[in-house]
Amino acid sequence: MTNTFQVVRWSAYTWCIVCAISVLGLAAHQATLFIGIWADRPYIIYALVCSSLTIMGLVLLSLRSRPQLDVIAIGILSILWLALGAYSADIIGNVQCETLINQRKQKDNGGSFPAIAWCREMKAIMAFSFATFGVLLICLIILLALMINLHARGQRHFWTSSMSEIPWFGQYPDQERPVYPVMTGPPPQMPQYSGNVVYQQPGHDVIIENGVVRQVPTGSVAPGPFA
């Protein structure tokens, strides 16, 4: 049966890798133009590092990982992308790119670059950052929900298992159930009685003599052959 969790996980990681590659390309392009400018250098370096770490980290997690590693790695990457989105919004968030159509931005080699093109690149990085943060946060929530459900069902070993063994919602493995011994052979036969049922009184013995049933106090009759 197809592991639904693995399909969802790989799809989400692929989306994040594509976004990270896009941000890496945009940041690399800005690095060729503005890396020498002190005001732009910290942002460009952070965007390059964040996107590169995400690509390498998600590729390694896709190849082999455990829930513990995924939770830690996805949590760290989520914070990095949230910070990059907030950093981008702080720089360009309130700027309308159309207002910069006749302006140019100074490059580190003394030339200039259209400010509207720079603005659109920054807007794209901001959008990719928040989108990546959202997908990673959803992945983290889903993984934690799955692990909490498994832990509640007594499957605590999944924390150290491979990610390929984690089941999706409703696909949990059967819990261990007690095994009862199975009796073989014919069922025991209950004694059959004919006639009326005799209820023995406490402290009495039942004696059948000449077809007559009577009860006498225990120990008052000496043992002897029955008629």
Disulfide bonds with the S-S distance in Angstrom:
Cys97-Cys119 2.06
